[in-house]
Amino acid sequence: MLTDNLKHRAILMMAYSSGLRISEVAHLKISDIDTARMTVLVRQGKGKKDRYTIFSKKALGTLSQYLETYKPTPWLFQGATPGTPITESSIGCVMRAAKKRAS
């Protein structure tokens, strides 16, 4: 496992299993996740277009744990200030740290 931090693990798993860009992960809302259909609505992605993508059952398990523990609203991954999304630079740091631990 590349990180013991549940929030960081959820971020990495959503990005990887859904093929999301850092900016797309940062701007996910809880309402964008459809667990019944296993899809994620990406709003205003590349080219300012909305699209749907899928995510894995393993990512769903981690995401469920994360939601139960952190109870974020409305952003899926909240930033340091309550009510704001996590910054893209924070996600980049999480990814770089995971990359370093993997090598």
PyMOL commands that place a pseudoatom at each C-alpha (Angstrom):
pseudoatom trace, name=CA, resn=MET, resi=1, chain=A, elem=C, hetatm=0, pos=[0.000, 0.000, 0.000]
pseudoatom trace, name=CA, resn=LEU, resi=2, chain=A, elem=C, hetatm=0, pos=[1.432, 3.371, -1.009]
pseudoatom trace, name=CA, resn=THR, resi=3, chain=A, elem=C, hetatm=0, pos=[-0.249, 5.383, 1.748]
pseudoatom trace, name=CA, resn=ASP, resi=4, chain=A, elem=C, hetatm=0, pos=[-1.869, 4.735, 5.092]
pseudoatom trace, name=CA, resn=ASN, resi=5, chain=A, elem=C, hetatm=0, pos=[-3.865, 7.971, 4.901]
pseudoatom trace, name=CA, resn=LEU, resi=6, chain=A, elem=C, hetatm=0, pos=[-7.453, 7.040, 3.973]
pseudoatom trace, name=CA, resn=LYS, resi=7, chain=A, elem=C, hetatm=0, pos=[-8.192, 10.342, 2.229]
pseudoatom trace, name=CA, resn=HIS, resi=8, chain=A, elem=C, hetatm=0, pos=[-5.043, 10.105, 0.122]
pseudoatom trace, name=CA, resn=ARG, resi=9, chain=A, elem=C, hetatm=0, pos=[-5.765, 6.480, -0.740]
pseudoatom trace, name=CA, resn=ALA, resi=10, chain=A, elem=C, hetatm=0, pos=[-9.313, 7.426, -1.841]
pseudoatom trace, name=CA, resn=ILE, resi=11, chain=A, elem=C, hetatm=0, pos=[-7.959, 10.248, -4.007]
pseudoatom trace, name=CA, resn=LEU, resi=12, chain=A, elem=C, hetatm=0, pos=[-5.406, 7.974, -5.679]
pseudoatom trace, name=CA, resn=MET, resi=13, chain=A, elem=C, hetatm=0, pos=[-7.898, 5.166, -6.242]
pseudoatom trace, name=CA, resn=MET, resi=14, chain=A, elem=C, hetatm=0, pos=[-10.553, 7.450, -7.737]
pseudoatom trace, name=CA, resn=ALA, resi=15, chain=A, elem=C, hetatm=0, pos=[-8.030, 9.093, -10.044]
pseudoatom trace, name=CA, resn=TYR, resi=16, chain=A, elem=C, hetatm=0, pos=[-6.558, 5.792, -11.209]
pseudoatom trace, name=CA, resn=SER, resi=17, chain=A, elem=C, hetatm=0, pos=[-9.687, 3.671, -11.486]
pseudoatom trace, name=CA, resn=SER, resi=18, chain=A, elem=C, hetatm=0, pos=[-11.672, 6.417, -13.247]
pseudoatom trace, name=CA, resn=GLY, resi=19, chain=A, elem=C, hetatm=0, pos=[-8.879, 7.843, -15.381]
pseudoatom trace, name=CA, resn=LEU, resi=20, chain=A, elem=C, hetatm=0, pos=[-9.405, 11.315, -13.951]
pseudoatom trace, name=CA, resn=ARG, resi=21, chain=A, elem=C, hetatm=0, pos=[-7.132, 14.310, -14.247]
pseudoatom trace, name=CA, resn=ILE, resi=22, chain=A, elem=C, hetatm=0, pos=[-5.982, 16.036, -11.055]
pseudoatom trace, name=CA, resn=SER, resi=23, chain=A, elem=C, hetatm=0, pos=[-8.293, 18.993, -11.678]
pseudoatom trace, name=CA, resn=GLU, resi=24, chain=A, elem=C, hetatm=0, pos=[-11.234, 16.637, -12.200]
pseudoatom trace, name=CA, resn=VAL, resi=25, chain=A, elem=C, hetatm=0, pos=[-10.597, 14.813, -8.918]
pseudoatom trace, name=CA, resn=ALA, resi=26, chain=A, elem=C, hetatm=0, pos=[-10.297, 18.132, -7.091]
pseudoatom trace, name=CA, resn=HIS, resi=27, chain=A, elem=C, hetatm=0, pos=[-13.712, 19.300, -8.278]
pseudoatom trace, name=CA, resn=LEU, resi=28, chain=A, elem=C, hetatm=0, pos=[-15.756, 16.155, -7.641]
pseudoatom trace, name=CA, resn=LYS, resi=29, chain=A, elem=C, hetatm=0, pos=[-18.880, 16.553, -5.551]
pseudoatom trace, name=CA, resn=ILE, resi=30, chain=A, elem=C, hetatm=0, pos=[-20.525, 13.742, -3.616]
pseudoatom trace, name=CA, resn=SER, resi=31, chain=A, elem=C, hetatm=0, pos=[-23.555, 14.074, -5.909]
pseudoatom trace, name=CA, resn=ASP, resi=32, chain=A, elem=C, hetatm=0, pos=[-21.299, 13.229, -8.902]
pseudoatom trace, name=CA, resn=ILE, resi=33, chain=A, elem=C, hetatm=0, pos=[-20.793, 9.670, -7.623]
pseudoatom trace, name=CA, resn=ASP, resi=34, chain=A, elem=C, hetatm=0, pos=[-23.430, 7.103, -8.639]
pseudoatom trace, name=CA, resn=THR, resi=35, chain=A, elem=C, hetatm=0, pos=[-22.665, 3.962, -6.635]
pseudoatom trace, name=CA, resn=ALA, resi=36, chain=A, elem=C, hetatm=0, pos=[-25.590, 2.015, -8.111]
pseudoatom trace, name=CA, resn=ARG, resi=37, chain=A, elem=C, hetatm=0, pos=[-24.284, 2.420, -11.666]
pseudoatom trace, name=CA, resn=MET, resi=38, chain=A, elem=C, hetatm=0, pos=[-20.597, 2.640, -10.610]
pseudoatom trace, name=CA, resn=THR, resi=39, chain=A, elem=C, hetatm=0, pos=[-20.134, 5.890, -12.534]
pseudoatom trace, name=CA, resn=VAL, resi=40, chain=A, elem=C, hetatm=0, pos=[-18.650, 9.300, -11.899]
pseudoatom trace, name=CA, resn=LEU, resi=41, chain=A, elem=C, hetatm=0, pos=[-19.983, 12.457, -13.516]
pseudoatom trace, name=CA, resn=VAL, resi=42, chain=A, elem=C, hetatm=0, pos=[-17.051, 14.661, -14.466]
pseudoatom trace, name=CA, resn=ARG, resi=43, chain=A, elem=C, hetatm=0, pos=[-18.283, 18.240, -14.792]
pseudoatom trace, name=CA, resn=GLN, resi=44, chain=A, elem=C, hetatm=0, pos=[-16.450, 20.688, -17.033]
pseudoatom trace, name=CA, resn=GLY, resi=45, chain=A, elem=C, hetatm=0, pos=[-13.516, 18.382, -17.744]
pseudoatom trace, name=CA, resn=LYS, resi=46, chain=A, elem=C, hetatm=0, pos=[-11.079, 18.848, -20.608]
pseudoatom trace, name=CA, resn=GLY, resi=47, chain=A, elem=C, hetatm=0, pos=[-12.652, 21.006, -23.266]
pseudoatom trace, name=CA, resn=LYS, resi=48, chain=A, elem=C, hetatm=0, pos=[-15.220, 22.225, -20.693]
pseudoatom trace, name=CA, resn=LYS, resi=49, chain=A, elem=C, hetatm=0, pos=[-17.387, 19.197, -21.430]
pseudoatom trace, name=CA, resn=ASP, resi=50, chain=A, elem=C, hetatm=0, pos=[-19.266, 16.950, -19.021]
pseudoatom trace, name=CA, resn=ARG, resi=51, chain=A, elem=C, hetatm=0, pos=[-18.723, 13.203, -19.270]
pseudoatom trace, name=CA, resn=TYR, resi=52, chain=A, elem=C, hetatm=0, pos=[-19.329, 9.985, -17.369]
pseudoatom trace, name=CA, resn=THR, resi=53, chain=A, elem=C, hetatm=0, pos=[-16.625, 7.523, -16.445]
pseudoatom trace, name=CA, resn=ILE, resi=54, chain=A, elem=C, hetatm=0, pos=[-16.580, 4.316, -14.429]
pseudoatom trace, name=CA, resn=PHE, resi=55, chain=A, elem=C, hetatm=0, pos=[-14.750, 3.331, -11.250]
pseudoatom trace, name=CA, resn=SER, resi=56, chain=A, elem=C, hetatm=0, pos=[-13.793, 0.011, -9.714]
pseudoatom trace, name=CA, resn=LYS, resi=57, chain=A, elem=C, hetatm=0, pos=[-15.446, -1.944, -6.899]
pseudoatom trace, name=CA, resn=LYS, resi=58, chain=A, elem=C, hetatm=0, pos=[-12.207, -1.741, -4.942]
pseudoatom trace, name=CA, resn=ALA, resi=59, chain=A, elem=C, hetatm=0, pos=[-12.288, 2.042, -5.276]
pseudoatom trace, name=CA, resn=LEU, resi=60, chain=A, elem=C, hetatm=0, pos=[-15.913, 1.979, -4.095]
pseudoatom trace, name=CA, resn=GLY, resi=61, chain=A, elem=C, hetatm=0, pos=[-14.875, 0.113, -0.942]
pseudoatom trace, name=CA, resn=THR, resi=62, chain=A, elem=C, hetatm=0, pos=[-12.183, 2.667, -0.133]
pseudoatom trace, name=CA, resn=LEU, resi=63, chain=A, elem=C, hetatm=0, pos=[-14.505, 5.553, -1.033]
pseudoatom trace, name=CA, resn=SER, resi=64, chain=A, elem=C, hetatm=0, pos=[-17.218, 4.184, 1.262]
pseudoatom trace, name=CA, resn=GLN, resi=65, chain=A, elem=C, hetatm=0, pos=[-14.731, 3.992, 4.151]
pseudoatom trace, name=CA, resn=TYR, resi=66, chain=A, elem=C, hetatm=0, pos=[-13.585, 7.535, 3.400]
pseudoatom trace, name=CA, resn=LEU, resi=67, chain=A, elem=C, hetatm=0, pos=[-17.153, 8.914, 3.293]
pseudoatom trace, name=CA, resn=GLU, resi=68, chain=A, elem=C, hetatm=0, pos=[-18.032, 7.167, 6.545]
pseudoatom trace, name=CA, resn=THR, resi=69, chain=A, elem=C, hetatm=0, pos=[-14.946, 8.498, 8.309]
pseudoatom trace, name=CA, resn=TYR, resi=70, chain=A, elem=C, hetatm=0, pos=[-14.696, 12.074, 6.967]
pseudoatom trace, name=CA, resn=LYS, resi=71, chain=A, elem=C, hetatm=0, pos=[-18.350, 12.865, 6.076]
pseudoatom trace, name=CA, resn=PRO, resi=72, chain=A, elem=C, hetatm=0, pos=[-17.443, 15.575, 3.534]
pseudoatom trace, name=CA, resn=THR, resi=73, chain=A, elem=C, hetatm=0, pos=[-19.995, 17.984, 2.042]
pseudoatom trace, name=CA, resn=PRO, resi=74, chain=A, elem=C, hetatm=0, pos=[-20.509, 19.164, -0.683]
pseudoatom trace, name=CA, resn=TRP, resi=75, chain=A, elem=C, hetatm=0, pos=[-17.056, 18.475, -2.151]
pseudoatom trace, name=CA, resn=LEU, resi=76, chain=A, elem=C, hetatm=0, pos=[-15.933, 14.855, -2.216]
pseudoatom trace, name=CA, resn=PHE, resi=77, chain=A, elem=C, hetatm=0, pos=[-12.412, 15.837, -1.184]
pseudoatom trace, name=CA, resn=GLN, resi=78, chain=A, elem=C, hetatm=0, pos=[-12.483, 18.941, 0.977]
pseudoatom trace, name=CA, resn=GLY, resi=79, chain=A, elem=C, hetatm=0, pos=[-9.632, 21.370, 1.292]
pseudoatom trace, name=CA, resn=ALA, resi=80, chain=A, elem=C, hetatm=0, pos=[-8.068, 22.791, 4.439]
pseudoatom trace, name=CA, resn=THR, resi=81, chain=A, elem=C, hetatm=0, pos=[-10.827, 25.406, 4.667]
pseudoatom trace, name=CA, resn=PRO, resi=82, chain=A, elem=C, hetatm=0, pos=[-14.265, 23.848, 5.294]
pseudoatom trace, name=CA, resn=GLY, resi=83, chain=A, elem=C, hetatm=0, pos=[-16.596, 24.143, 2.313]
pseudoatom trace, name=CA, resn=THR, resi=84, chain=A, elem=C, hetatm=0, pos=[-13.813, 24.415, -0.252]
pseudoatom trace, name=CA, resn=PRO, resi=85, chain=A, elem=C, hetatm=0, pos=[-12.474, 21.709, -2.578]
pseudoatom trace, name=CA, resn=ILE, resi=86, chain=A, elem=C, hetatm=0, pos=[-8.999, 20.283, -2.171]
pseudoatom trace, name=CA, resn=THR, resi=87, chain=A, elem=C, hetatm=0, pos=[-6.451, 22.139, -4.256]
pseudoatom trace, name=CA, resn=GLU, resi=88, chain=A, elem=C, hetatm=0, pos=[-4.863, 20.635, -7.326]
pseudoatom trace, name=CA, resn=SER, resi=89, chain=A, elem=C, hetatm=0, pos=[-1.420, 21.251, -5.839]
pseudoatom trace, name=CA, resn=SER, resi=90, chain=A, elem=C, hetatm=0, pos=[-2.366, 19.200, -2.752]
pseudoatom trace, name=CA, resn=ILE, resi=91, chain=A, elem=C, hetatm=0, pos=[-3.398, 16.286, -4.962]
pseudoatom trace, name=CA, resn=GLY, resi=92, chain=A, elem=C, hetatm=0, pos=[-0.165, 16.676, -6.914]
pseudoatom trace, name=CA, resn=CYS, resi=93, chain=A, elem=C, hetatm=0, pos=[1.810, 16.412, -3.660]
pseudoatom trace, name=CA, resn=VAL, resi=94, chain=A, elem=C, hetatm=0, pos=[-0.109, 13.254, -2.705]
pseudoatom trace, name=CA, resn=MET, resi=95, chain=A, elem=C, hetatm=0, pos=[0.656, 11.725, -6.109]
pseudoatom trace, name=CA, resn=ARG, resi=96, chain=A, elem=C, hetatm=0, pos=[4.337, 12.674, -6.041]
pseudoatom trace, name=CA, resn=ALA, resi=97, chain=A, elem=C, hetatm=0, pos=[4.730, 11.216, -2.545]
pseudoatom trace, name=CA, resn=ALA, resi=98, chain=A, elem=C, hetatm=0, pos=[3.044, 7.961, -3.639]
pseudoatom trace, name=CA, resn=LYS, resi=99, chain=A, elem=C, hetatm=0, pos=[5.286, 7.819, -6.703]
pseudoatom trace, name=CA, resn=LYS, resi=100, chain=A, elem=C, hetatm=0, pos=[8.371, 8.269, -4.538]
pseudoatom trace, name=CA, resn=ARG, resi=101, chain=A, elem=C, hetatm=0, pos=[7.300, 5.485, -2.168]
pseudoatom trace, name=CA, resn=ALA, resi=102, chain=A, elem=C, hetatm=0, pos=[6.582, 3.179, -5.112]
pseudoatom trace, name=CA, resn=SER, resi=103, chain=A, elem=C, hetatm=0, pos=[10.095, 3.450, -6.555]
for i in range(1, 103): cmd.bond("trace and resi %d" % i, "trace and resi %d" % (i + 1))
show_as sticks, trace
zoom trace
